[in-house]
Amino acid sequence: MEETLEKVYSDVFKWLFVGLMITFGVAYLTANNITILKFLFLDGMYWLVFVAEILLGIFLLMGLTKYSKNLAIGLFLGYSALTGLSLSTIFIMYKIESVIYMILATAIAVGTISVLAKNSKINTKGFGKYLFIGLLALIALEFINYFFMNNSLNMPLNIAGIIIFIVYIVYDMRKVEELYETLENKDNIAIYGAFQIYLDFINILIRLLELFGKRND
């Protein structure tokens, strides 16, 4: 029986929730486990995890709608766990209540924008290349700023990042409908949508923490 578009959207949010729960669960447990922290940071494994996360992310983006459903789910959940390892630093750098507030704020913002985008009729087909160019420019500027340590640029870059990923949420939600209408095999559309919104969520959260998070002394 073919899934309806509403069912696909429902599954997008379901898998997004599962992925985020895995990420924050792994991040919190890692931040409170001395053995794992030593393994990651003192034994130099953090960069290996970081590279593995990037490679898995690329692998997911390249063919998520083409993989078998079980493989797609496994890759997404594995990526969520890897991100939890690399994101464990937020529970070390920031006060726990600040992290929780920012997660809730991000969830409300992403949820609201997603629902509005789902119910809108905005044509976002031409957005992709401009968003990608904007994202590349942002990454380049953040990379340069990291080495020059110009703190005055942190706020505008974080605000620009939030705006870019908010627009990405709209684009990704409309992309789900586009894939539903064009793909014959609809099994992985929900996982695809969940993964894309997941990336938007994490990027917005990190930038909100940079702007408003209260750091540990």
C-alpha positions in Angstrom: 0.0 0.0 0.0 1.4 3.3 -1.1 2.1 5.8 1.7 0.3 9.1 1.5 2.2 12.4 1.6 0.9 13.2 5.1 2.2 9.8 6.3 5.6 10.6 4.8 5.7 13.9 6.6 4.7 12.2 9.8 7.5 9.7 9.4 10.0 12.6 8.7 9.2 14.0 12.1 9.3 10.6 13.8 12.7 9.7 12.4 14.0 13.3 13.2 12.9 12.8 16.8 14.6 9.4 17.0 17.8 10.7 15.5 18.0 13.7 17.8 17.3 11.6 20.9 20.2 9.3 19.9 22.5 12.3 19.3 21.8 14.0 22.6 21.7 10.8 24.5 25.1 9.8 23.2 26.4 13.3 23.7 25.3 13.5 27.3 26.5 10.1 28.2 29.9 10.7 26.5 30.3 14.1 28.3 29.8 12.3 31.7 32.1 9.3 31.0 35.8 9.9 31.8 36.9 6.8 29.9 35.2 7.8 26.7 36.3 11.4 27.0 39.9 10.2 27.5 39.6 8.0 24.4 38.2 10.8 22.3 40.4 13.7 23.3 43.6 12.4 25.0 44.0 9.5 22.7 43.3 11.7 19.6 40.3 9.8 18.4 38.0 12.9 18.1 39.3 13.8 14.7 38.8 10.2 13.5 35.2 10.4 14.7 34.9 13.8 13.0 36.2 12.6 9.7 34.0 9.4 9.9 31.0 11.6 10.5 31.7 13.8 7.4 32.4 10.7 5.2 29.2 9.0 6.4 27.2 12.3 5.8 28.5 12.5 2.2 27.6 8.8 1.7 24.1 9.5 3.0 23.6 12.6 0.8 24.9 10.8 -2.3 22.3 8.1 -2.4 19.9 8.0 0.5 16.8 7.7 -1.6 18.4 4.8 -3.5 19.5 2.5 -0.7 17.4 -0.2 0.8 15.1 1.0 3.6 16.9 -0.9 6.3 20.3 0.4 5.1 19.0 3.9 5.0 17.7 3.7 8.5 20.9 2.1 9.8 23.1 4.8 8.2 20.9 7.6 9.6 21.0 6.2 13.1 24.7 5.5 12.9 25.3 9.1 11.7 23.2 10.4 14.7 25.3 8.4 17.1 28.6 9.7 15.6 27.3 13.2 15.8 26.5 12.6 19.4 30.2 11.7 20.1 31.4 14.9 18.3 28.7 17.0 19.9 29.5 15.9 23.4 31.6 19.0 23.8 28.5 21.2 24.2 27.8 19.4 27.5 31.3 20.3 28.6 31.5 23.8 27.3 28.0 25.0 28.3 25.9 24.8 31.4 23.4 21.9 31.2 20.4 24.2 31.6 21.6 26.4 28.8 22.0 23.5 26.5 18.5 22.3 27.3 17.0 25.7 26.7 18.7 26.1 23.4 17.6 22.6 22.3 14.0 23.4 23.2 14.3 26.8 21.4 15.7 25.1 18.3 13.0 22.4 18.4 10.2 25.1 18.6 11.8 27.1 15.8 12.5 24.1 13.5 9.1 22.6 14.2 7.2 25.8 13.5 9.1 26.5 10.3 8.7 22.9 9.1 4.9 22.9 9.6 4.6 26.3 7.9 6.7 25.1 5.0 4.8 21.9 4.7 1.5 23.7 4.4 2.8 26.5 2.1 2.8 26.5 -1.7 6.2 28.2 -2.0 8.1 27.1 -5.1 11.7 26.4 -3.9 13.0 24.5 -6.9 15.5 27.3 -7.7 16.7 27.7 -4.2 19.1 24.8 -4.0 22.1 26.2 -5.9 21.9 29.6 -4.2 21.6 28.0 -0.7 24.6 25.8 -1.6 26.7 28.8 -2.7 25.7 30.7 0.5 26.6 27.7 2.6 30.0 27.3 0.9 30.7 31.1 1.5 29.7 30.8 5.1 31.9 27.8 5.7 34.9 29.6 4.0 34.3 32.7 6.1 34.0 30.7 9.3 37.2 28.8 8.4 39.1 32.0 7.8 37.7 33.6 11.0 38.8 30.5 13.0 42.4 31.2 12.2 42.3 35.0 12.5 40.2 34.8 15.7 38.3 37.9 14.9 35.6 37.8 17.6 33.7 40.7 16.1 32.7 38.5 13.2 31.3 35.6 15.3 27.9 37.2 15.8 27.2 38.2 12.1 28.4 34.8 10.9 26.3 32.9 13.4 23.2 35.0 12.4 23.9 34.4 8.7 24.2 30.7 9.5 20.9 30.6 11.3 19.2 32.4 8.4 20.7 30.0 5.8 19.6 26.9 7.7 16.1 28.3 8.3 15.7 28.7 4.5 17.1 25.2 4.1 14.3 23.9 6.3 11.8 25.4 3.9 13.7 24.0 1.0 14.0 20.5 2.5 10.4 20.3 3.5 9.3 21.2 -0.1 11.9 18.8 -1.4 10.1 16.0 0.4 6.9 16.7 -1.5 8.8 17.0 -4.8 10.4 13.5 -4.2 7.0 12.1 -3.3 5.6 13.2 -6.6 8.5 12.1 -8.7 10.0 9.0 -7.1 8.5 5.6 -7.9 10.1 4.1 -4.8 8.9 6.2 -1.8 10.4 4.0 1.0 13.3 6.3 1.9 11.7 9.7 1.4 10.9 10.1 5.1 14.5 9.1 6.1 15.9 11.6 3.5 13.7 14.4 4.9 14.6 13.5 8.5 18.3 13.6 7.7 18.1 16.9 5.9 16.1 18.6 8.7 18.3 16.9 11.3 21.4 18.7 9.7 19.5 22.0 9.8 18.5 21.4 13.4 22.1 20.7 14.6 23.5 23.7 12.7 21.0 26.1 14.1 21.5 24.7 17.6 25.3 25.1 17.5 24.9 28.8 16.3 22.3 29.5 19.0 24.6 28.2 21.6 27.4 30.4 20.2 25.1 33.4 20.5 23.2 32.8 23.7 24.7 29.8 25.5 26.1 30.3 29.0 29.5 28.7 29.2 30.9 26.8 32.1 33.5 28.7 34.1 
